[in-house]
Amino acid sequence: MKRDAAAQFGKHLRRLRQERKLGVRELARKSGVDAGGLTRLEQGKFSPEPGTLKALSAALEVPFADLFTMAGYVTPSDLPSMNTYLHTRYSHLSDDAIASVDEYIQQLIDKHGLDLNGPAPFEDESEKPPKE
């Protein structure tokens, strides 16, 4: 995990903890993760291990896959299409409702110029172009 990914995960973890009105010590108790380790995670000082993510997902009552993805273990190209995700996650919705949500998400993507395929080759500073 790159440093900026660790910082991004830390902000996400802090937001989840605060939304649930948990202090660091309370989350540590619920998850079994050391309070000092949680603080360093929130500060983006190191990358979480999968076992830590599993413990945190249970304590925060969020899907493990969400934390796993936020921690950078899954790349954007590994994620399913939005339509597939919506059908899987919200199977109780009608096809029309899913199409409506998918259309709205596409409008947001277009409006904000987002690229769901991630950075272009060598746009990510962790990649180096091949030497000729």
BAPAVO-207994 format. One record per residue: residue number from 1; residue in one letter; y, x, z of N, C-alpha, C, O in turn. Coordinates in Angstrom, 3 decimals. Example, Ala and Ser with C-alpha at 12.3 -4.5 7.8 and 13.67 -1.06 7.14 Angstrom:
RONU   k r      nc2      nc1      nc3     cac2     cac1     cac3      cc2      cc1      cc3      oc2      oc1      oc3
RONU   1 A   -5.690   13.190    7.800   -4.500   12.300    7.800   -3.300   13.200    7.800   -3.319   14.236    8.465
RONU   2 S   -2.250   12.850    7.080   -1.060   13.670    7.140    0.030   12.900    7.870    1.138   13.409    8.039
***
This chain:
RONU   k r      nc2      nc1      nc3     cac2     cac1     cac3      cc2      cc1      cc3      oc2      oc1      oc3
RONU   1 M   -1.173    0.851    0.000    0.000    0.000    0.000    1.229    0.892    0.000    1.318    1.849    0.768
RONU   2 K    2.164    0.570   -0.859    3.407    1.327   -0.913    4.268    0.965    0.288    4.078   -0.070    0.927
RONU   3 R    5.217    1.845    0.577    6.113    1.645    1.722    6.871    0.316    1.610    6.982   -0.415    2.594
RONU   4 D    7.393    0.001    0.414    8.131   -1.254    0.270    7.219   -2.464    0.424    7.656   -3.510    0.904
RONU   5 A    5.955   -2.334    0.021    4.994   -3.424    0.225    4.714   -3.601    1.714    4.584   -4.728    2.191
RONU   6 A    4.620   -2.496    2.448    4.407   -2.576    3.898    5.608   -3.252    4.562    5.441   -4.059    5.476
RONU   7 A    6.805   -2.926    4.106    8.012   -3.546    4.667    8.052   -5.036    4.340    8.425   -5.851    5.183
RONU   8 Q    7.669   -5.386    3.119    7.630   -6.794    2.720    6.616   -7.559    3.565    6.892   -8.667    4.025
RONU   9 F    5.446   -6.966    3.768    4.437   -7.614    4.602    4.969   -7.778    6.031    4.779   -8.824    6.651
RONU  10 G    5.629   -6.747    6.543    6.174   -6.809    7.896    7.151   -7.959    8.072    7.114   -8.663    9.081
RONU  11 K    8.027   -8.151    7.089    8.980   -9.265    7.148    8.249  -10.606    7.117    8.607  -11.542    7.832
RONU  12 H    7.229  -10.677    6.284    6.440  -11.921    6.191    5.737  -12.208    7.515    5.747  -13.340    7.998
RONU  13 L    5.134  -11.186    8.092    4.442  -11.345    9.370    5.416  -11.791   10.464    5.107  -12.699   11.236
RONU  14 R    6.574  -11.165   10.530    7.580  -11.534   11.534    8.005  -12.987   11.350    8.124  -13.732   12.322
RONU  15 R    8.235  -13.391   10.090    8.651  -14.768    9.823    7.573  -15.761   10.258    7.881  -16.781   10.875
RONU  16 L    6.310  -15.466    9.936    5.218  -16.345   10.360    5.156  -16.456   11.880    5.000  -17.548   12.425
RONU  17 R    5.280  -15.327   12.553    5.218  -15.314   14.022    6.361  -16.130   14.606    6.152  -16.934   15.515
RONU  18 Q    7.571  -15.928   14.087    8.736  -16.632   14.609    8.678  -18.128   14.305    9.089  -18.942   15.131
RONU  19 E    8.170  -18.498   13.122    8.033  -19.920   12.791    7.124  -20.631   13.787    7.296  -21.819   14.059
RONU  20 R    6.161  -19.898   14.324    5.224  -20.472   15.284    5.696  -20.300   16.724    4.997  -20.639   17.679
RONU  21 K    6.905  -19.762   16.842    7.538  -19.558   18.153    6.665  -18.707   19.075    6.504  -19.006   20.258
RONU  22 L    6.107  -17.640   18.500    5.280  -16.707   19.264    6.018  -15.391   19.450    6.659  -14.891   18.526
RONU  23 G    5.922  -14.838   20.645    6.403  -13.491   20.866    5.334  -12.510   20.406    4.198  -12.900   20.137
RONU  24 V    5.699  -11.257   20.317    4.744  -10.237   19.890    3.554  -10.198   20.849    2.405  -10.113   20.416
RONU  25 R    3.831  -10.260   22.143    2.730  -10.196   23.125    1.792  -11.392   23.012    0.577  -11.251   23.152
RONU  26 E    2.357  -12.566   22.759    1.520  -13.762   22.628    0.644  -13.664   21.377   -0.539  -14.003   21.419
RONU  27 L    1.226  -13.200   20.261    0.423  -13.025   19.057   -0.636  -11.950   19.278   -1.757  -12.076   18.785
RONU  28 A   -0.297  -10.910   20.002   -1.272   -9.855   20.307   -2.439  -10.436   21.104   -3.600  -10.135   20.828
RONU  29 R   -2.122  -11.264   22.086   -3.172  -11.876   22.901   -4.061  -12.784   22.059   -5.286  -12.739   22.172
RONU  30 K   -3.441  -13.610   21.210   -4.197  -14.555   20.387   -5.051  -13.865   19.330   -6.132  -14.341   18.984
RONU  31 S   -4.556  -12.738   18.821   -5.252  -12.072   17.713   -6.150  -10.925   18.153   -7.068  -10.535   17.432
RONU  32 G   -5.881  -10.382   19.344   -6.630   -9.208   19.778   -6.109   -7.921   19.155   -6.757   -6.878   19.238
RONU  33 V   -4.944   -7.998   18.535   -4.304   -6.819   17.938   -3.281   -6.281   18.927   -2.516   -7.047   19.514
RONU  34 D   -3.265   -4.985   19.110   -2.352   -4.321   20.035   -0.899   -4.703   19.739   -0.485   -4.709   18.580
RONU  35 A   -0.119   -5.023   20.786    1.278   -5.420   20.615    2.098   -4.321   19.938    2.953   -4.610   19.101
RONU  36 G    1.845   -3.089   20.291    2.553   -1.976   19.652    2.218   -1.891   18.169    3.083   -1.604   17.341
RONU  37 G    0.963   -2.142   17.846    0.544   -2.154   16.448    1.215   -3.284   15.674    1.613   -3.100   14.524
RONU  38 L    1.343   -4.451   16.301    2.028   -5.571   15.658    3.486   -5.225   15.381    4.015   -5.519   14.310
RONU  39 T    4.122   -4.597   16.360    5.523   -4.200   16.180    5.652   -3.233   15.011    6.554   -3.379   14.186
RONU  40 R    4.765   -2.250   14.928    4.817   -1.287   13.818    4.520   -1.965   12.485    5.110   -1.605   11.467
RONU  41 L    3.610   -2.946   12.478    3.345   -3.708   11.253    4.606   -4.453   10.811    4.976   -4.425    9.637
RONU  42 E    5.256   -5.114   11.759    6.466   -5.868   11.434    7.588   -4.947   10.959    8.438   -5.367   10.174
RONU  43 Q    7.600   -3.729   11.414    8.608   -2.757   10.990    8.243   -2.100    9.662    9.028   -1.323    9.118
RONU  44 G    7.053   -2.407    9.136    6.624   -1.837    7.867    6.231   -0.384    7.949    6.291    0.334    6.950
RONU  45 K    5.825    0.065    9.136    5.501    1.479    9.325    4.107    1.856    8.866    3.841    3.031    8.611
RONU  46 F    3.202    0.876    8.753    1.868    1.176    8.236    1.244   -0.077    7.644    1.737   -1.189    7.831
RONU  47 S    0.163    0.130    6.936   -0.530   -0.947    6.239   -1.604   -1.559    7.131   -2.307   -0.832    7.833
RONU  48 P   -1.741   -2.866    7.117   -2.787   -3.507    7.917   -4.167   -3.333    7.286   -4.308   -3.334    6.063
RONU  49 E   -5.153   -3.187    8.113   -6.549   -3.133    7.668   -7.044   -4.569    7.475   -6.508   -5.490    8.092
RONU  50 P   -8.055   -4.772    6.630   -8.580   -6.133    6.428   -8.995   -6.835    7.722   -8.783   -8.040    7.855
RONU  51 G   -9.578   -6.115    8.672   -9.971   -6.730    9.938   -8.773   -7.225   10.723   -8.837   -8.272   11.367
RONU  52 T   -7.687   -6.484   10.673   -6.446   -6.899   11.330   -5.906   -8.161   10.663   -5.458   -9.089   11.336
RONU  53 L   -5.953   -8.182    9.339   -5.480   -9.362    8.610   -6.299  -10.601    8.973   -5.757  -11.697    9.114
RONU  54 K   -7.601  -10.414    9.122   -8.469  -11.542    9.475   -8.111  -12.073   10.861   -8.035  -13.285   11.062
RONU  55 A   -7.894  -11.175   11.809   -7.529  -11.585   13.167   -6.171  -12.284   13.183   -5.989  -13.289   13.870
RONU  56 L   -5.225  -11.746   12.423   -3.891  -12.346   12.372   -3.925  -13.704   11.681   -3.229  -14.628   12.102
RONU  57 S   -4.720  -13.835   10.632   -4.779  -15.121    9.930   -5.309  -16.211   10.857   -4.815  -17.339   10.836
RONU  58 A   -6.311  -15.881   11.668   -6.849  -16.860   12.615   -5.809  -17.212   13.682   -5.617  -18.384   14.006
RONU  59 A   -5.145  -16.195   14.220   -4.169  -16.429   15.289   -2.945  -17.195   14.787   -2.383  -18.015   15.514
RONU  60 L   -2.533  -16.928   13.548   -1.352  -17.582   12.980   -1.698  -18.881   12.244   -0.816  -19.625   11.815
RONU  61 E   -3.009  -19.132   12.111   -3.490  -20.326   11.424   -2.979  -20.399    9.994   -2.454  -21.421    9.552
RONU  62 V   -3.147  -19.282    9.278   -2.816  -19.212    7.853   -4.052  -18.709    7.115   -4.878  -18.012    7.706
RONU  63 P   -4.193  -19.047    5.848   -5.353  -18.569    5.098   -5.404  -17.043    5.031   -4.389  -16.387    4.800
RONU  64 F   -6.575  -16.501    5.231   -6.783  -15.050    5.151   -6.326  -14.526    3.794   -5.702  -13.468    3.714
RONU  65 A   -6.632  -15.260    2.733   -6.272  -14.821    1.383   -4.766  -14.655    1.230   -4.313  -13.772    0.503
RONU  66 D   -3.985  -15.495    1.907   -2.527  -15.371    1.824   -2.060  -14.046    2.422   -1.248  -13.342    1.822
RONU  67 L   -2.570  -13.709    3.595   -2.182  -12.434    4.215   -2.707  -11.256    3.410   -2.014  -10.253    3.240
RONU  68 F   -3.918  -11.379    2.923   -4.540  -10.325    2.119   -3.675  -10.040    0.891   -3.456   -8.882    0.534
RONU  69 T   -3.188  -11.096    0.252   -2.329  -10.943   -0.920   -0.981  -10.354   -0.526   -0.489   -9.437   -1.185
RONU  70 M   -0.380  -10.870    0.540    0.925  -10.357    0.986    0.851   -8.895    1.387    1.839   -8.168    1.281
RONU  71 A   -0.307   -8.463    1.843   -0.472   -7.066    2.259   -0.672   -6.142    1.062   -0.762   -4.926    1.231
RONU  72 G   -0.743   -6.699   -0.139   -0.848   -5.879   -1.334   -2.254   -5.531   -1.758   -2.448   -4.659   -2.605
RONU  73 Y   -3.245   -6.202   -1.184   -4.620   -5.929   -1.565   -4.996   -6.621   -2.880   -6.009   -6.285   -3.493
RONU  74 V   -4.187   -7.578   -3.304   -4.419   -8.286   -4.550   -3.179   -8.107   -5.412   -2.060   -8.298   -4.936
RONU  75 T   -3.367   -7.743   -6.668   -2.240   -7.573   -7.575   -1.954   -8.880   -8.289   -2.834   -9.737   -8.378
RONU  76 P   -0.739   -9.053   -8.801   -0.420  -10.301   -9.492   -1.394  -10.643  -10.613   -1.698  -11.817  -10.825
RONU  77 S   -1.887   -9.641  -11.334   -2.819   -9.930  -12.428   -4.172  -10.428  -11.919   -4.933  -11.025  -12.681
RONU  78 D   -4.479  -10.192  -10.648   -5.727  -10.679  -10.058   -5.647  -12.151   -9.646   -6.671  -12.797   -9.429
RONU  79 L   -4.437  -12.667   -9.542   -4.260  -14.046   -9.080   -4.565  -15.034  -10.196   -4.389  -14.715  -11.372
RONU  80 P   -5.024  -16.240   -9.836   -5.314  -17.251  -10.865   -4.015  -17.802  -11.450   -2.934  -17.587  -10.903
RONU  81 S   -4.137  -18.507  -12.558   -2.963  -19.168  -13.129   -2.484  -20.224  -12.128   -3.240  -20.668  -11.265
RONU  82 M   -1.230  -20.610  -12.262   -0.669  -21.605  -11.344   -1.437  -22.917  -11.450   -1.706  -23.559  -10.436
RONU  83 N   -1.792  -23.321  -12.672   -2.513  -24.572  -12.860   -3.872  -24.528  -12.156   -4.267  -25.489  -11.495
RONU  84 T   -4.578  -23.415  -12.303   -5.880  -23.264  -11.632   -5.702  -23.301  -10.122   -6.466  -23.957   -9.414
RONU  85 Y   -4.688  -22.593   -9.634   -4.411  -22.583   -8.194   -4.146  -24.009   -7.698   -4.722  -24.442   -6.700
RONU  86 L   -3.281  -24.725   -8.391   -2.930  -26.081   -7.957   -4.147  -27.003   -7.955   -4.328  -27.787   -7.023
RONU  87 H   -4.980  -26.914   -8.988   -6.187  -27.740   -9.032   -7.148  -27.404   -7.891   -7.786  -28.290   -7.322
RONU  88 T   -7.241  -26.126   -7.569   -8.146  -25.697   -6.506   -7.605  -26.059   -5.133   -8.316  -26.627   -4.304
RONU  89 R   -6.365  -25.734   -4.903   -5.756  -25.937   -3.590   -5.463  -27.419   -3.292   -5.606  -27.869   -2.155
RONU  90 Y   -5.058  -28.159   -4.315   -4.639  -29.550   -4.126   -5.483  -30.482   -4.993   -4.951  -31.277   -5.768
RONU  91 S   -6.783  -30.377   -4.855   -7.705  -31.148   -5.697   -7.543  -32.658   -5.517   -7.971  -33.428   -6.377
RONU  92 H   -6.935  -33.088   -4.419   -6.735  -34.515   -4.184   -5.610  -35.096   -5.043   -5.485  -36.316   -5.148
RONU  93 L   -4.794  -34.241   -5.656   -3.700  -34.724   -6.495   -4.208  -35.082   -7.884   -5.180  -34.506   -8.373
RONU  94 S   -3.544  -36.029   -8.501   -3.900  -36.417   -9.865   -3.512  -35.307  -10.842   -2.698  -34.441  -10.520
RONU  95 D   -4.096  -35.342  -12.024   -3.744  -34.365  -13.054   -2.261  -34.452  -13.402   -1.618  -33.432  -13.650
RONU  96 D   -1.717  -35.673  -13.420   -0.285  -35.849  -13.717    0.589  -35.199  -12.647    1.592  -34.560  -12.966
RONU  97 A    0.214  -35.360  -11.390    0.981  -34.752  -10.298    0.932  -33.224  -10.389    1.948  -32.553  -10.208
RONU  98 I   -0.243  -32.686  -10.667   -0.383  -31.229  -10.785    0.424  -30.725  -11.979    1.072  -29.682  -11.892
RONU  99 A    0.389  -31.457  -13.091    1.176  -31.061  -14.265    2.665  -31.077  -13.944    3.411  -30.216  -14.411
RONU 100 S    3.101  -32.047  -13.153    4.505  -32.145  -12.758    4.919  -30.956  -11.887    5.985  -30.375  -12.087
RONU 101 V    4.076  -30.603  -10.930    4.356  -29.453  -10.066    4.362  -28.174  -10.893    5.248  -27.333  -10.735
RONU 102 D    3.387  -28.026  -11.765    3.290  -26.850  -12.621    4.538  -26.723  -13.501    5.070  -25.625  -13.666
RONU 103 E    5.001  -27.834  -14.061    6.202  -27.838  -14.901    7.431  -27.419  -14.092    8.252  -26.633  -14.564
RONU 104 Y    7.550  -27.947  -12.875    8.692  -27.599  -12.018    8.680  -26.109  -11.676    9.723  -25.455  -11.689
RONU 105 I    7.512  -25.584  -11.373    7.398  -24.160  -11.053    7.792  -23.329  -12.272    8.482  -22.319  -12.137
RONU 106 Q    7.362  -23.742  -13.447    7.730  -23.016  -14.664    9.240  -23.039  -14.876    9.814  -22.042  -15.314
RONU 107 Q    9.890  -24.162  -14.572   11.354  -24.243  -14.682   12.024  -23.243  -13.735   12.995  -22.587  -14.113
RONU 108 L   11.510  -23.126  -12.510   12.060  -22.158  -11.563   11.864  -20.724  -12.056   12.760  -19.888  -11.937
RONU 109 I   10.694  -20.455  -12.603   10.400  -19.124  -13.139   11.380  -18.795  -14.254   11.942  -17.700  -14.288
RONU 110 D   11.584  -19.735  -15.162   12.500  -19.522  -16.282   13.945  -19.366  -15.784   14.672  -18.487  -16.246
RONU 111 K   14.348  -20.210  -14.853   15.723  -20.192  -14.338   16.055  -18.864  -13.677   17.161  -18.347  -13.839
RONU 112 H   15.100  -18.306  -12.930   15.361  -17.082  -12.173   14.852  -15.824  -12.866   14.947  -14.728  -12.313
RONU 113 G   14.313  -15.977  -14.070   13.862  -14.825  -14.834   12.733  -14.059  -14.185   12.702  -12.829  -14.239
RONU 114 L   11.804  -14.773  -13.570   10.690  -14.117  -12.888    9.596  -13.737  -13.872    9.364  -14.435  -14.859
RONU 115 D    8.922  -12.616  -13.590    7.787  -12.183  -14.397    6.561  -12.221  -13.502    6.407  -11.383  -12.613
RONU 116 L    5.689  -13.195  -13.737    4.511  -13.355  -12.893    3.434  -12.320  -13.172    2.436  -12.261  -12.453
RONU 117 N    3.615  -11.511  -14.194    2.630  -10.482  -14.509    2.919   -9.176  -13.791    2.213   -8.188  -13.987
RONU 118 G    3.953   -9.166  -12.960    4.267   -7.954  -12.206    5.078   -6.976  -13.030    5.547   -7.320  -14.116
RONU 119 P    5.250   -5.765  -12.533    6.083   -4.790  -13.238    5.440   -4.334  -14.543    4.218   -4.349  -14.695
RONU 120 A    6.286   -3.932  -15.469    5.802   -3.357  -16.724    5.192   -1.996  -16.418    5.485   -1.412  -15.375
RONU 121 P    4.347   -1.479  -17.310    3.774   -0.153  -17.066    4.869    0.878  -16.783    5.859    0.964  -17.508
RONU 122 F    4.680    1.628  -15.757    5.557    2.701  -15.293    6.873    2.196  -14.703    7.731    2.999  -14.335
RONU 123 E    7.043    0.867  -14.607    8.211    0.319  -13.941    8.053    0.468  -12.426    9.039    0.596  -11.700
RONU 124 D    6.821    0.450  -11.965    6.503    0.636  -10.556    6.556    2.126  -10.263    5.826    2.910  -10.869
RONU 125 E    7.400    2.508   -9.354    7.610    3.938   -9.102    6.380    4.668   -8.593    6.373    5.898   -8.548
RONU 126 S    5.330    3.935   -8.206    4.125    4.612   -7.738    3.265    5.078   -8.915    2.360    5.894   -8.741
RONU 127 E    3.552    4.555  -10.118    2.812    4.982  -11.303    3.548    6.123  -11.979    4.779    6.163  -11.974
RONU 128 K    2.826    7.017  -12.541    3.427    8.126  -13.268    2.920    8.077  -14.704    1.727    7.869  -14.928
RONU 129 P    3.814    8.266  -15.687    3.344    8.257  -17.067    2.396    9.415  -17.319    2.516   10.470  -16.697
RONU 130 P    1.456    9.217  -18.229    0.520   10.329  -18.510    1.252   11.509  -19.132    2.188   11.339  -19.913
RONU 131 K    0.812   12.699  -18.772    1.420   13.903  -19.334    0.879   14.119  -20.728   -0.310   13.934  -20.989
RONU 132 E    1.762   14.510  -21.610    1.345   14.725  -23.002    0.996   16.159  -23.259    0.626   16.513  -24.379
***
